[in-house]
Amino acid sequence: MDEEFYIAESLKVDKEGILFLADLWEKIESFSGGKVLLHFDEVKDIDANLSAALGAILELDSATKKGTSMFLNAPREKTVKRALARIGFLGAFSVQTNVKERENFIMYKCFSVLESSEFKEYIHTGLIQKQRFPQCTQKAEEKIIESIYEVFANAVSHGGCENVYSCGECHELDKRPMLDMTITNLGRSIQENVNNFLCKRGKSPLSAEDTLKWAFKEGNTTKDVPGGLGLAILKDFMDLNEGEIQMASGNALLEYKKGCFDTAFLEKPFPGTIVNLKFNCADQKAYSLKNEITNSQDLL
């Protein structure tokens, strides 16, 4: 038996978009023994970086093991088709186009949990070396790479997932060029991990929204050794860069910008974690670490 699902006319990194993805995951995960065709016919507007989440959902190991085959058709809207082709998402699902990669996209890629060095290199070449990325010293670059890598490492150590998906795109936001990088896994949610960690230590569980805020506090970690998600350092960088961070996990959606957190409760939980890093490419400042000898006043 075959099934068809339709992508929403608008799919953005917001509450409506995350709820759509959670619902899509639930439908595909519960389907077995046939072909799933995902239609992009009606899509008019999409954050192409959400291909990381779509790819994770379409390549569900559990669905594949049930004998389900995934297929998708190309969007009719030319701008949507170009964006999904340039990011490498359509090609990953055998949808052929003649669109070439461009500098303002970070290519769609799936990493196994064993490919930690490959993921670090992907961050370096796909994000840090982009012409649009803010100027950084080598040590500052290494710190940012390590902080982003912690998002991958947390999925490996706590998520219980087999793969991590990532991609990105550059677009305009309030007349500023922004470079988004999205990282997605379908492992255990931050909400589940944090509350399990707290309960084992005799502490009261937090609300879904507060578990995401907890993950941003420096020193907070559910690991047995010092460390964390790397989010505290990324938060400090975004304060200087005037960028943003968005995160969806379990029943919560969080956005951090201009020094403030904004959270929303998700009536349908996202089964894993989406982290979206939004870098301000109009930033003319130069970044270095505090212990470096430099004339820069913009220190991490």
C-alpha positions as CSV (number, residue, x, y, z in Angstrom):
1,M,0.0,0.0,0.0
2,D,1.3,3.5,-1.0
3,E,0.9,6.8,0.8
4,E,1.2,10.4,-0.3
5,F,2.0,13.4,1.9
6,Y,2.1,17.1,1.0
7,I,4.6,19.7,2.2
8,A,2.9,22.9,3.5
9,E,2.7,25.9,1.3
10,S,5.1,27.7,3.7
11,L,7.7,25.8,5.7
12,K,9.7,28.0,8.0
13,V,11.8,27.7,11.2
14,D,8.8,28.7,13.4
15,K,6.2,27.0,15.6
16,E,3.9,26.2,12.7
17,G,6.8,24.8,10.7
18,I,8.1,22.6,13.5
19,L,4.6,21.3,14.3
20,F,4.3,20.3,10.6
21,L,7.6,18.4,10.7
22,A,6.5,16.7,13.9
23,D,3.3,15.6,12.3
24,L,5.1,14.4,9.2
25,W,7.5,12.3,11.2
26,E,4.6,10.7,13.1
27,K,2.8,9.8,9.9
28,I,5.9,8.4,8.2
29,E,7.1,6.5,11.3
30,S,3.8,4.8,11.7
31,F,3.6,3.8,8.0
32,S,5.1,0.5,6.8
33,G,5.3,-1.8,3.8
34,G,5.0,0.5,0.8
35,K,6.0,3.6,-1.0
36,V,5.8,7.1,0.4
37,L,5.7,10.0,-2.0
38,L,6.3,13.4,-0.6
39,H,4.8,16.2,-2.7
40,F,6.4,19.7,-3.0
41,D,3.9,20.8,-5.6
42,E,2.2,23.5,-3.4
43,V,5.3,24.9,-1.7
44,K,5.7,28.6,-2.3
45,D,8.1,29.5,0.5
46,I,10.6,27.4,2.4
47,D,13.7,27.8,4.6
48,A,16.0,25.5,2.6
49,N,18.1,24.8,5.7
50,L,15.1,22.8,7.0
51,S,16.2,20.2,4.5
52,A,18.3,18.9,7.4
53,A,15.1,18.0,9.3
54,L,13.2,16.8,6.2
55,G,16.1,14.5,5.3
56,A,16.2,13.0,8.8
57,I,12.5,12.3,8.7
58,L,12.6,10.8,5.1
59,E,15.6,8.6,5.9
60,L,14.1,7.2,9.1
61,D,15.8,3.9,9.9
62,S,12.7,2.6,11.5
63,A,10.6,3.2,8.4
64,T,13.2,1.7,6.1
65,K,13.4,-1.4,8.2
66,K,9.6,-1.8,7.8
67,G,10.1,-2.0,4.0
68,T,9.1,1.6,3.3
69,S,10.6,3.4,0.2
70,M,10.8,7.2,0.2
71,F,10.3,9.3,-3.0
72,L,9.8,13.0,-3.6
73,N,8.9,15.2,-6.5
74,A,10.5,18.5,-7.5
75,P,8.7,21.7,-6.5
76,R,6.9,23.7,-9.1
77,E,7.9,27.1,-7.6
78,K,11.2,27.9,-9.4
79,T,12.8,29.7,-6.4
80,V,12.0,26.8,-4.1
81,K,13.3,24.3,-6.6
82,R,16.6,26.2,-7.1
83,A,17.1,26.5,-3.3
84,L,16.5,22.8,-2.6
85,A,18.7,21.8,-5.6
86,R,21.6,24.1,-4.7
87,I,21.6,22.8,-1.2
88,G,21.9,19.3,-2.5
89,F,18.7,18.1,-1.0
90,L,16.9,17.1,-4.2
91,G,19.9,15.3,-5.6
92,A,20.2,13.3,-2.4
93,F,16.8,11.8,-3.2
94,S,17.6,11.2,-6.9
95,V,15.6,14.3,-8.2
96,Q,17.8,15.5,-11.1
97,T,18.2,19.2,-11.9
98,N,20.8,21.2,-13.7
99,V,21.2,23.7,-10.9
100,K,24.8,24.2,-9.7
101,E,26.0,24.7,-6.1
102,R,26.6,28.3,-5.1
103,E,28.8,29.9,-2.4
104,N,25.9,31.0,-0.3
105,F,24.7,27.4,0.5
106,I,26.0,24.8,2.9
107,M,25.5,21.4,1.2
108,Y,23.0,18.9,2.6
109,K,24.8,16.0,4.2
110,C,24.2,13.0,6.5
111,F,26.8,12.0,9.0
112,S,27.0,8.8,10.9
113,V,27.7,9.1,14.6
114,L,31.2,7.8,13.8
115,E,32.1,10.6,11.5
116,S,33.1,13.2,14.0
117,S,36.3,14.4,12.2
118,E,34.3,14.6,8.9
119,F,31.7,16.8,10.7
120,K,34.4,19.2,12.0
121,E,35.8,19.5,8.5
122,Y,32.3,20.2,7.2
123,I,31.9,23.0,9.6
124,H,35.3,24.5,8.7
125,T,34.9,24.3,4.9
126,G,31.1,24.7,4.7
127,L,30.6,27.5,7.2
128,I,33.8,29.2,8.6
129,Q,35.5,29.5,5.2
130,K,32.5,31.0,3.5
131,Q,33.3,34.5,2.2
132,R,30.3,35.8,4.1
133,F,31.3,34.5,7.5
134,P,32.6,37.1,10.0
135,Q,36.4,37.5,10.2
136,C,38.0,35.4,13.0
137,T,41.5,34.5,14.1
138,Q,42.4,30.9,13.8
139,K,42.0,30.3,17.5
140,A,38.5,31.9,17.4
141,E,37.6,29.8,14.4
142,E,38.7,26.6,16.3
143,K,36.6,27.6,19.3
144,I,33.5,28.2,17.2
145,I,34.0,24.9,15.4
146,E,34.4,23.1,18.7
147,S,31.3,24.7,20.0
148,I,29.2,23.7,17.0
149,Y,30.7,20.2,17.1
150,E,29.4,19.8,20.7
151,V,25.9,19.9,19.2
152,F,26.9,16.8,17.1
153,A,28.7,15.2,20.0
154,N,25.6,15.5,22.2
155,A,23.4,13.8,19.6
156,V,26.0,11.0,19.6
157,S,26.4,10.6,23.4
158,H,22.8,11.2,24.5
159,G,20.5,11.1,21.5
160,G,20.8,7.4,20.8
161,C,20.6,8.2,17.1
162,E,22.5,6.7,14.1
163,N,22.8,9.8,12.0
164,V,23.1,13.6,12.2
165,Y,21.9,15.8,9.3
166,S,23.0,19.3,8.4
167,C,22.9,22.0,5.7
168,G,22.5,25.8,5.4
169,E,21.7,28.8,3.2
170,C,22.3,32.5,3.1
171,H,19.2,34.7,2.9
172,E,18.0,38.2,3.7
173,L,16.5,39.1,7.1
174,D,15.5,42.7,7.8
175,K,17.8,43.8,4.9
176,R,20.7,41.9,6.5
177,P,22.4,38.9,4.9
178,M,22.1,35.9,7.3
179,L,23.8,32.5,7.0
180,D,21.8,29.7,8.5
181,M,23.3,26.4,9.5
182,T,20.8,23.7,10.7
183,I,21.8,20.5,12.5
184,T,19.1,17.8,13.1
185,N,19.0,14.4,14.8
186,L,16.0,12.1,15.6
187,G,17.4,10.8,18.9
188,R,16.2,11.4,22.4
189,S,15.1,15.0,23.0
190,I,16.9,17.5,25.2
191,Q,13.7,17.7,27.3
192,E,14.0,13.9,28.0
193,N,17.7,13.9,28.7
194,V,17.7,17.0,31.0
195,N,14.8,15.8,33.1
196,N,16.2,12.3,33.4
197,F,19.4,13.8,34.5
198,L,17.7,16.0,37.1
199,C,15.4,13.3,38.5
200,K,18.4,10.9,39.0
201,R,19.9,13.6,41.2
202,G,16.7,14.1,43.2
203,K,15.8,17.4,41.5
204,S,12.4,18.4,40.2
205,P,11.8,18.1,36.4
206,L,11.6,21.3,34.4
207,S,9.0,22.4,31.9
208,A,9.8,21.6,28.2
209,E,10.7,25.2,27.6
210,D,13.0,25.5,30.7
211,T,14.9,22.4,29.7
212,L,16.1,24.2,26.6
213,K,17.1,27.3,28.6
214,W,19.0,25.0,31.0
215,A,21.1,23.7,28.1
216,F,22.3,27.2,27.3
217,K,23.7,27.9,30.8
218,E,27.5,27.6,31.1
219,G,28.5,24.6,33.0
220,N,25.2,22.7,32.6
221,T,25.7,19.3,31.1
222,T,24.1,15.9,31.4
223,K,27.4,14.2,30.8
224,D,29.5,12.6,33.5
225,V,32.4,14.9,32.7
226,P,32.6,18.7,32.5
227,G,31.3,20.0,29.2
228,G,28.0,20.8,27.5
229,L,26.3,21.5,24.3
230,G,28.6,24.3,23.3
231,L,25.5,26.6,23.4
232,A,26.9,29.0,26.0
233,I,29.8,30.0,23.8
234,L,27.6,30.2,20.7
235,K,25.2,32.4,22.7
236,D,28.0,34.8,23.6
237,F,29.2,34.9,19.9
238,M,25.6,35.6,18.7
239,D,25.4,38.5,21.2
240,L,28.4,40.1,19.5
241,N,27.5,39.1,16.0
242,E,23.8,40.1,16.4
243,G,22.9,36.7,15.2
244,E,20.2,34.2,16.4
245,I,19.8,30.7,17.6
246,Q,16.7,28.6,17.2
247,M,16.1,25.2,18.8
248,A,13.3,22.7,18.7
249,S,13.3,19.6,20.9
250,G,10.5,17.6,22.5
251,N,7.6,19.9,23.3
252,A,9.5,23.1,23.1
253,L,10.7,25.7,20.6
254,L,13.3,28.3,21.7
255,E,14.7,31.4,20.0
256,Y,17.6,33.4,21.3
257,K,18.4,36.8,19.9
258,K,19.4,40.3,21.2
259,G,20.2,38.7,24.6
260,C,16.7,37.4,25.2
261,F,15.1,34.0,25.1
262,D,11.6,33.5,23.6
263,T,10.0,30.0,24.0
264,A,6.9,28.3,22.9
265,F,5.2,25.0,23.9
266,L,4.8,22.5,21.0
267,E,1.5,20.6,21.3
268,K,3.0,17.8,19.3
269,P,6.7,17.0,20.2
270,F,9.5,17.0,17.7
271,P,11.2,13.6,18.1
272,G,14.8,14.7,18.4
273,T,16.5,18.1,18.2
274,I,16.8,20.8,15.5
275,V,19.4,23.5,16.1
276,N,19.5,26.4,13.7
277,L,22.4,28.9,13.9
278,K,21.7,32.2,12.2
279,F,25.0,34.2,11.6
280,N,24.9,37.9,10.7
281,C,27.0,38.2,7.5
282,A,26.8,42.0,7.6
283,D,29.1,41.9,10.7
284,Q,32.3,43.9,10.0
285,K,33.9,43.1,13.3
286,A,36.9,40.8,13.8
287,Y,36.8,38.1,16.5
288,S,39.5,36.6,18.6
289,L,39.8,34.9,22.0
290,K,40.4,36.9,25.2
291,N,43.9,35.4,25.7
292,E,45.1,36.4,22.2
293,I,47.2,39.5,21.7
294,T,45.2,41.5,19.2
295,N,43.9,45.0,18.5
296,S,40.4,43.6,18.1
297,Q,37.9,44.7,20.7
298,D,35.5,42.0,19.8
299,L,36.5,39.1,22.0
300,L,35.1,35.7,22.7
